[in-house]
């Protein structure tokens, strides 16, 4: 890098501007301009090399020496500089951007003298005041400090707002240190936290500014005497408990003393004219992802802070892929709050990572001690939350305690279900929530067009700690659950867009907390049973199979024998049967759970409920290899859907019937049904029945049908589209279904490398959700690939093991395809007799089960086996080939046969 020439110490001029480098001052016609520190440094760096291109990398090295910063920071400050200079307005041009290269200062520069009369008149000079020490390294806040610094320079009055422990004071101190040169060391820090009397606020500020401390008059005129060429910076820290005095005083100073820049911190905004609010968010935390790697985890500021503080406390942590998820979980459990992260990190040296995480899971420890030098209100989380809670009104405290029933996000409608009573009516509830949001005690978040709210986990733990035996709270939790159950049932009966789905999924924390309470010592098992029935589709829609199985089993154990046979038990039994099918295969108990449900005992089940049950019956019998039975349930589903008449129900039924017709080899009708399910009216909101997206399932089946009917190009394009859409849904079961059918098309087409890549993805997703039968399927495909690539012995052994596992699990959906691959392998090994027995058994199973789709290929393979016998049976082989051609839908099956190894 070429070092720029040092700018002259004397004043420089360009256009109407004068730059005084040693004073870090820019004026226009004698008036000082509001220019941030980094923007000024950028201007000097460019002016030091006029009419030369300064690369963005050189410029960042000059402005941020010794620091690694993002290019976005440079763009931000160049834009701020151009705005202040009016670059590009009325023909003025000072800085040019050369795309891909850098920036160039193009205005003529001259040295000049600044007339004395243009300088601001001297006034009461602020005495330099020592600020609190800034943190040696503040994690994840560089951009925040830069943004607040520039906002403070341009607007003169900024309030940093956020909950206790988020790091407001640390950020304010860092901003003040960054601006010391800008204000000629005139930056004054006033800690209002120690004041209990609001009347002392004015006195404290005046004394800090070196002004007479009389309080018998307005303070602003005295503050206006503070001038100098660049004024000063006044930091008012912790305004929330004296806000009634601090807010009007800050507004008075802002209007009367234009050279005073005010930076306030508070848990709520001051709500006065001139104030610009910067809401400080917690540090970003890693996602809840079992596959989180150390490389990804350590890019998140919350985790970086945790590791730094834990190491400083004496802990020895080597972050790796094995413990990254544990550290990420700790950071999430404290919501990325800086103070809570530091307190938790301080425990690692004594307890270790896993035990620290376990302690946080059991109950956030509010009394863990922090640094000895911390302010009293920040020595523990208890002290921090005591401080915030103590500033609330009686109504606000009552509403906040009642909102602690929600472990996750909640809506205003949900709050209306649990909060109001004779002490808190609807109007007071709305006022209280507005105030709690303003005071950073309740966090708002927008989901699509709806606003939702949540309590930070630290706040909720505190509220449960101070009133652990609140019987009224338990009763309100009980009252909330039926509404939650109804919401869950409604959501699963209608398709949901992304915002609705995200909203539903975010409420799972509330569902889990409610189920824990229901099945706990003092809970209500009856409500728990209703909630488990409503929650089961949500757990399955998110592929949370183990959790669904656990809650379903607990609910069934709680059902009174005298009340068995109702609709709630029916839903729970069906959900449990499907989870057993995915995680353990077909155990007899799982099969019975599904099979006993088709009848409506009281005849009172609604048609929509019946449609969902028929969908489960179809799916279960299909996977058991009972394809004729599955086809029967699919036909019934269409009859029911037609009586309902809505697009979503028809889309679901068309999908079920189209898949069954495809597997039955009825290609013309299958094509019509699958096209209707894939792109018919309303199919974008096709209902999910216990974990299946039926539009996507129809799309991948349609792709297979297109291939069989001689349209391989269209088939591959549609197959990859459905896989892409399934991946965007973040739903492992749907993605696994799409991937395994994509693999079949790749194999039929002879694209072995593509098939292997897809099956590897399939196995990874199946592993992430412990879907045992799917893992066996993945191994079976690996065996088929081995046979096609010439390793017949290894492939035969792998497929035989796969078939044993699938038979034990009762998962027979793909048995025929693996039997066909096994016949190929046995023929390659010269084991013709075994091939003959196997092909006859496979044909017999298809005739019994009903997956006639594969019959043309089975007959073709039988002809090959007959011709491979020591004494070839040519006549029988010819008959088999003729039958195969008669059953084929077109040229597709001929291609299928050619791609299968011949």
Helices and strands as residue ranges (DSSP letters): E 12-14, E 17-20, G 21-23, E 25-28, E 31-32, H 37-47, E 53-55, H 56-63, H 71-85, G 89-91, E 95-98, E 102-105, E 110-111, G 116-118, H 142-155, E 157-161, H 168-178, E 187-191, G 192-194, H 200-208, H 220-224, E 232-237, G 240-242, H 243-256, E 260-266, E 276-279, H 294-297, H 301-312, H 324-333, H 338-345, H 348-351, H 353-362, G 376-378, H 381-390, H 394-403, H 412-418, H 426-438, E 443-447, E 450-454, H 457-466, H 471-493, H 498-506, H 508-518, H 525-541, H 545-558, G 561-563, H 567-583, H 588-595, H 607-623, H 627-644, H 647-664, H 667-679, G 683-685, H 694-708, H 712-728, H 732-748, H 752-768, H 772-788, H 792-809, H 815-828, H 832-849, G 852-854, H 855-868, H 874-887, H 892-899
